[in-house]
Amino acid sequence: MTTDLNKKKKHRRPMSTTTVMAHGFLVIIMIGTLLLMLPISSASGKFTSPLTAMFTAVSATCVTGLVVVETGLYWSLFGKIVIITLIQVGGLGFMTMAVLLSVIIRRSLSPRDRVLVAASYGINDFGGINVLVKRILRGTLCIEGSGALLLSLRFIPEFGFAKGLGYGVFHSISAFCNAGFDILGNGDSVGAYAKDPLVTVTLIMLILLGGIGFPVWNEFIGHKRRQKFSVYTKFVLILTAIYVVGGAVVVALLEWNNPETIGEMGFGAKILNSFFQSVTWRTAGFAAVNNAALNEGTKLFGIFWMFSGGASASTAGGVKIATIGVIMLAAYSVAVGRNEINFMRRRIPFESVMRALALVVIQLILTVVATMICTVACGNMDVEGIDIIYEIVSAGATVGLTAGLTPLLPPTALVVIIFMMYFGRVGILTVTFSLLGKTAEGGSSISYPDTNILIG
């Protein structure tokens, strides 16, 4: 009997990379939930309900920014520290923090640890993991520190040294991690600073730097003279520029005369806030204008921008701009009759296209199902359908922008939002493979004959 048990233990496979990643985020969320439930975490000194605590913990860990209570008013200093810690861990990834701990205690990484970290960043180079993580941590410290300093220049004169510095640090981390949490306590995010270039431009730069992805970072930091950047880095930078500029143009065109958003602003402030809205849609969650007051056409456009998200292996969410870019290139290739999908004289593998399509389809299905459930749950509320979709996509893409609906949602809808935030951060394919007990490398050895399916 004992021998059989020992044999089973020997043959038991270790958890897959995707399972470890999915479970790791769950553990962080549960710890955060328990801490936020404690009386010490609330400003009133009372216990927080499990649903409110879990919603906040998930939103922070998944760097979303949707809240059911005002962060700056409801939570105590301890609660805010818990939230910003969850944001930092969730933004960088728990595997990065595990490597940091290993470095501190001087424990060498096992081959399995290296595989896990590499998978969390979507890279294949296992040898330079320590160097990569150190670069990420140094870069993060430098960028967040610079952002905190710049924001403190505005906050310290207004709130005093200690509070102003704390506000600078909190909002710098929140922006870099694309979380969108604010503790200003005014109920309109950073709307009070919509016309302030120091605050808005600093937040824009923090959001963009956090959203371009750590592989791109690594390439820039390790770049040598006359060395060419990879096709992926060029792809991400081109798409980022298209999304930022294109989004700003659309916002300006649709909202130019809307008195409830940018209509009453001067020319410079209109341009600045058009860019800010375009950038924050890509999973940042800070609101300089009231998103509930956006025109329906603008909200519809914003839904697609939020759905796209930022770059892979970054602090941003969404299905990722590279995913959308690959699908667009595939559509173009089919339209012009090409058999291959090319970019900058490089062929994009068919497997990448299939993975991109799978990710988008799964995300769309989840969004539709979640929207249907929330619509039924909100049956007695006077709510616009587009606002529900806006909220669901914002959660699934870990954006955090709201049309003012989240605090009013019934418990059933809040649970749906929680699941959407978790799936959006951990990654649809990661969670799917985890649940199925498979990895992307696994496949069937059976090959079937071709058949004809009419398309279009």
C-alpha positions in Angstrom: 0.0 0.0 0.0 2.8 2.4 1.0 4.7 1.4 -2.1 1.8 2.2 -4.4 1.4 5.6 -2.7 5.1 6.4 -3.2 4.8 5.4 -6.8 1.9 7.7 -7.3 3.8 10.6 -5.7 6.8 10.0 -7.9 4.6 9.9 -11.1 2.5 12.9 -10.0 3.3 15.8 -12.4 4.1 19.2 -10.9 1.7 22.0 -11.5 2.0 23.6 -14.9 3.3 27.1 -15.3 -0.1 28.4 -16.1 -1.6 26.8 -13.0 1.1 28.3 -10.8 0.4 31.7 -12.2 -3.4 31.5 -11.8 -3.2 30.1 -8.3 -0.5 32.6 -7.3 -2.8 35.6 -8.1 -5.6 33.9 -6.2 -3.4 33.5 -3.1 -2.5 37.2 -3.2 -6.1 38.2 -3.6 -7.2 36.1 -0.6 -4.5 37.6 1.6 -5.5 41.1 0.5 -9.2 40.3 1.1 -8.5 39.2 4.7 -6.4 42.2 5.5 -8.9 44.6 4.1 -11.7 43.1 6.1 -9.9 44.0 9.4 -11.1 47.0 11.3 -7.7 48.5 11.1 -8.1 48.8 7.3 -11.2 51.0 7.4 -11.3 54.7 8.4 -14.3 54.0 10.6 -12.5 51.2 12.5 -15.2 48.7 11.6 -15.1 45.4 9.8 -15.5 45.6 6.0 -18.0 43.2 4.3 -16.3 40.3 2.6 -17.7 41.3 -0.8 -16.4 44.9 -0.6 -13.0 43.7 0.6 -12.7 41.0 -2.1 -13.9 43.4 -4.8 -11.2 45.9 -3.7 -8.5 43.3 -3.4 -9.2 41.8 -6.8 -9.4 45.3 -8.4 -6.0 46.2 -6.8 -4.2 42.9 -7.5 -5.6 42.9 -11.1 -4.6 46.6 -11.5 -8.1 47.5 -12.6 -9.3 50.5 -10.5 -13.0 49.8 -10.3 -14.3 50.5 -6.7 -17.5 50.1 -4.7 -16.3 52.6 -2.0 -14.3 55.8 -2.3 -10.7 54.7 -1.8 -9.5 58.0 -0.3 -12.4 58.3 2.2 -13.3 54.7 3.2 -9.9 53.2 3.8 -7.5 54.0 6.6 -3.8 54.6 6.1 -3.2 50.9 6.7 -5.9 50.0 4.2 -4.3 52.3 1.6 -0.9 50.7 2.2 -2.5 47.2 1.6 -4.1 48.5 -1.6 -0.9 50.1 -3.0 1.1 46.9 -2.1 -1.4 44.8 -4.0 -1.2 47.1 -6.9 2.6 46.9 -7.0 2.7 43.1 -6.7 -0.1 42.7 -9.2 1.4 45.2 -11.6 4.9 43.6 -11.7 3.6 40.1 -11.3 4.0 37.8 -8.2 6.8 35.9 -9.9 8.9 39.1 -10.2 8.4 39.6 -6.5 9.4 36.0 -5.8 12.6 36.5 -7.7 13.2 39.7 -5.7 12.8 37.8 -2.5 15.2 35.1 -3.8 17.8 37.8 -4.6 17.4 39.4 -1.1 17.9 36.0 0.7 20.6 35.1 -1.9 18.8 31.9 -3.0 19.6 30.8 -6.6 16.6 30.2 -8.8 15.8 26.7 -9.8 15.3 25.8 -13.5 11.5 25.5 -12.8 11.5 29.0 -11.3 13.2 30.4 -14.3 10.6 28.8 -16.6 7.8 30.3 -14.5 9.3 33.8 -14.6 10.0 33.5 -18.4 6.4 32.4 -19.0 5.0 35.3 -17.0 7.0 37.7 -19.3 6.3 35.7 -22.5 10.0 35.2 -23.3 12.0 32.1 -24.2 15.4 33.1 -22.7 15.7 31.3 -19.4 19.4 32.2 -18.8 19.1 36.0 -18.3 16.1 35.9 -15.9 18.0 37.5 -13.0 19.3 40.3 -15.2 15.9 40.9 -16.7 14.2 41.0 -13.3 16.8 43.3 -11.8 16.4 45.6 -14.8 12.7 45.6 -14.3 12.9 46.4 -10.6 15.5 49.2 -11.2 13.5 50.7 -14.0 10.3 50.5 -12.0 12.0 52.2 -9.0 13.4 54.9 -11.2 10.2 55.6 -13.1 7.9 55.5 -10.1 10.3 57.6 -8.1 10.5 60.2 -10.8 6.8 60.2 -11.2 6.3 60.6 -7.5 8.7 63.5 -7.4 6.9 65.3 -10.2 3.4 64.7 -8.8 4.6 65.8 -5.3 5.6 69.2 -6.7 1.9 69.7 -7.2 0.5 67.9 -4.2 2.8 69.1 -1.5 1.9 72.8 -1.8 -1.8 71.8 -1.7 -1.8 69.1 1.0 1.3 69.6 3.0 4.6 67.8 2.9 3.8 64.4 4.3 0.4 64.0 2.7 1.5 65.5 -0.6 4.5 63.2 -0.8 2.2 60.2 0.1 -0.2 61.2 -2.6 2.7 61.5 -5.1 4.0 58.1 -4.3 0.5 56.4 -4.4 -0.6 57.9 -7.7 2.8 57.3 -9.3 2.6 53.6 -8.5 -1.0 53.4 -9.5 -0.4 55.1 -12.8 2.7 53.1 -13.7 0.9 49.8 -12.8 -2.0 51.0 -14.9 -4.3 50.6 -11.9 -6.2 53.8 -11.8 -6.8 53.9 -8.0 -6.8 57.4 -6.5 -7.0 58.6 -2.9 -7.8 62.3 -3.6 -11.3 61.7 -2.1 -13.1 64.0 -4.4 -15.1 61.4 -6.3 -14.0 62.4 -9.7 -10.6 60.7 -9.9 -8.1 63.3 -11.2 -10.7 65.5 -12.7 -9.6 68.4 -10.5 -6.3 68.4 -12.4 -7.6 68.0 -15.9 -6.2 71.4 -17.0 -2.9 70.9 -15.1 -0.1 69.8 -17.5 2.3 68.7 -14.8 -0.2 66.2 -13.4 -1.8 65.0 -16.6 1.5 64.7 -18.7 3.2 62.9 -15.8 0.4 60.4 -15.5 0.4 59.9 -19.3 4.1 59.1 -19.3 3.8 56.8 -16.4 0.9 54.9 -18.0 2.7 54.6 -21.3 5.9 53.4 -19.8 4.1 50.8 -17.7 2.0 49.7 -20.7 4.7 49.1 -23.4 5.8 45.8 -21.8 8.9 44.6 -20.0 10.4 42.8 -23.0 10.5 46.1 -24.8 12.1 47.7 -21.7 14.7 45.0 -21.6 15.6 45.6 -25.2 15.9 49.3 -24.8 18.0 49.0 -21.6 20.3 46.4 -23.1 20.5 48.1 -26.5 23.9 48.6 -28.1 25.0 51.1 -30.7 24.2 49.9 -34.3 22.2 47.1 -32.9 18.7 46.8 -34.5 15.6 46.5 -32.4 13.6 43.3 -32.8 10.5 43.2 -35.0 8.3 42.8 -31.9 9.6 46.0 -30.3 9.0 47.9 -33.5 5.6 46.4 -33.8 4.6 47.4 -30.3 6.0 51.0 -30.6 4.2 51.5 -33.9 0.9 50.2 -32.6 1.2 52.3 -29.4 1.7 55.4 -31.4 -1.3 54.6 -33.6 -3.5 53.9 -30.6 -2.4 57.0 -28.7 -2.7 59.5 -31.6 -5.7 57.8 -33.2 -7.6 57.7 -30.0 -6.9 61.4 -29.2 -8.1 62.4 -32.7 -11.3 60.5 -32.3 -12.0 61.9 -28.8 -11.3 65.4 -30.0 -13.7 65.1 -32.9 -16.5 63.5 -30.9 -16.2 65.5 -27.7 -15.0 68.9 -28.9 -18.4 70.6 -28.3 -19.6 68.4 -25.4 -20.0 70.8 -22.4 -20.0 68.0 -19.9 -16.5 66.7 -20.9 -14.0 68.9 -22.8 -16.4 71.3 -24.5 -15.9 74.2 -22.1 -12.1 73.9 -22.0 -9.6 76.0 -23.9 -7.9 74.7 -27.1 -4.8 73.5 -25.3 -6.7 71.8 -22.5 -9.0 70.1 -25.1 -6.0 68.6 -26.9 -4.3 67.6 -23.6 -7.4 65.8 -22.3 -8.1 64.1 -25.7 -4.7 62.5 -25.4 -5.2 61.7 -21.7 -8.5 60.0 -22.5 -6.9 58.0 -25.3 -4.1 56.8 -23.0 -6.2 56.1 -20.0 -8.6 54.0 -22.0 -5.7 51.6 -22.6 -6.2 50.1 -19.1 -5.1 53.0 -16.9 -8.4 53.9 -15.3 -7.7 57.5 -14.3 -10.5 59.8 -15.3 -9.8 63.5 -16.1 -13.4 63.9 -17.5 -16.6 62.3 -16.5 -16.9 59.1 -18.5 -20.6 58.8 -17.8 -21.0 62.1 -19.7 -19.2 60.9 -22.9 -21.3 60.7 -26.0 -22.5 57.3 -26.9 -20.3 57.2 -30.0 -17.3 58.0 -27.8 -18.2 55.3 -25.4 -18.6 52.8 -28.2 -15.1 53.7 -29.5 -13.7 53.6 -26.0 -15.0 50.0 -25.6 -12.9 48.9 -28.5 -9.9 50.9 -27.2 -10.3 49.3 -23.7 -10.7 45.8 -25.2 -7.4 46.2 -27.1 -5.4 47.2 -24.0 -1.6 47.7 -23.9 1.4 45.6 -24.8 2.0 42.0 -23.7 4.0 41.2 -20.5 3.3 44.7 -19.2 1.3 46.2 -16.4 -1.6 46.8 -18.8 -4.6 44.5 -19.6 -6.9 43.9 -22.5 -6.3 41.3 -25.2 -3.2 43.4 -26.1 -2.5 45.6 -29.0 -0.1 43.1 -30.6 -3.0 40.6 -30.7 -5.2 43.0 -32.5 -2.4 44.0 -34.8 -1.7 40.4 -35.8 -5.4 39.9 -36.6 -5.5 43.0 -38.6 -2.5 41.9 -40.6 -4.1 38.5 -41.2 -7.3 40.2 -42.4 -5.3 42.4 -44.8 -3.3 39.4 -46.1 -6.5 37.6 -46.9 -8.1 40.7 -48.5 -5.2 41.1 -50.9 -4.9 37.4 -51.6 -1.6 36.7 -49.8 -0.8 33.2 -48.4 1.5 34.5 -45.8 1.2 37.2 -43.0 4.2 39.4 -43.1 5.5 42.4 -41.2 8.8 44.2 -41.9 10.0 41.4 -44.1 9.3 38.8 -41.4 6.6 36.1 -41.5 4.2 35.8 -38.6 3.6 32.1 -37.8 0.1 30.7 -38.4 0.1 29.5 -34.7 0.4 33.1 -33.5 -2.6 34.1 -35.6 -4.6 31.2 -34.2 -3.7 32.1 -30.7 -4.6 35.7 -31.3 -8.0 34.7 -32.7 -8.6 32.3 -29.8 -7.9 35.0 -27.3 -10.2 37.5 -28.9 -13.0 35.1 -29.4 -12.8 33.8 -25.8 -12.7 37.4 -24.4 -15.7 38.3 -26.6 -17.7 35.3 -25.4 -17.0 36.1 -21.8 -17.9 39.8 -22.4 -21.2 38.8 -23.9 -22.1 36.3 -21.2 -21.1 38.7 -18.4 -23.1 41.5 -20.0 -26.2 39.3 -20.2 -25.9 38.3 -16.6 -25.4 41.9 -15.4 -28.3 43.1 -17.6 -30.6 40.6 -15.9 -29.2 41.5 -12.5 -29.8 45.2 -13.1 -33.3 44.6 -14.4 -34.9 46.9 -11.9 -32.4 49.7 -12.4 -32.7 52.5 -14.9 -29.4 51.7 -16.7 -28.3 52.2 -20.3 -27.2 49.1 -22.1 -24.0 50.7 -23.4 -23.1 51.7 -19.8 -23.3 48.0 -18.7 -21.1 47.0 -21.7 -18.7 49.8 -20.8 -18.4 48.6 -17.3 -17.9 44.9 -18.3 -15.3 45.6 -20.9 -13.5 48.0 -18.4 -13.4 45.1 -15.9 -12.3 42.4 -18.4 -9.6 44.7 -19.8 -8.6 45.7 -16.3 -9.1 49.4 -17.2 -11.1 50.7 -14.3 -12.9 53.5 -16.0 -16.6 53.6 -15.1 -19.8 55.3 -16.3 -20.7 55.6 -12.6 -22.3 52.2 -12.5 -20.1 50.0 -10.3 -21.0 51.3 -6.8 -24.7 50.9 -7.7 -24.5 47.3 -8.9 -26.2 44.4 -7.1 -24.1 41.6 -5.5 -24.6 39.3 -8.5 -23.3 41.8 -10.9 -20.3 42.6 -8.6 -19.4 39.0 -8.5 -19.4 39.0 -12.4 -17.2 42.0 -12.4 -14.8 40.3 -10.0 -14.5 37.3 -12.3 -13.9 39.5 -15.3 -11.1 41.4 -13.6 -9.4 38.2 -12.6 -9.7 36.7 -16.0 -8.5 39.9 -17.6 -5.4 40.2 -15.5 -4.2 36.6 -15.3 -5.0 36.1 -19.0 -7.8 34.2 -20.7 -5.5 31.6 -22.2 -3.6 31.1 -18.9 -6.7 30.5 -17.0 -8.2 28.3 -19.7 -5.0 26.1 -19.9 -4.9 26.0 -16.1 -8.5 24.7 -15.9 -8.0 22.2 -18.6 -4.7 21.0 -17.1 -2.9 21.7 -20.4 -0.3 24.1 -21.6 0.1 25.8 -24.9 2.8 23.4 -25.9 0.5 20.4 -25.5 -1.3 19.2 -28.6 -2.9 16.2 -30.2 -0.8 13.7 -32.2 -3.8 12.8 -34.3 -4.2 14.5 -37.7 -7.4 14.4 -39.7 -8.1 14.8 -43.4 -8.9 18.3 -44.7 -12.5 19.4 -45.4 -14.1 22.4 -47.1 -16.0 25.0 -45.1 -17.7 27.9 -46.8 -16.5 31.2 -45.3 -18.4 34.5 -45.7 
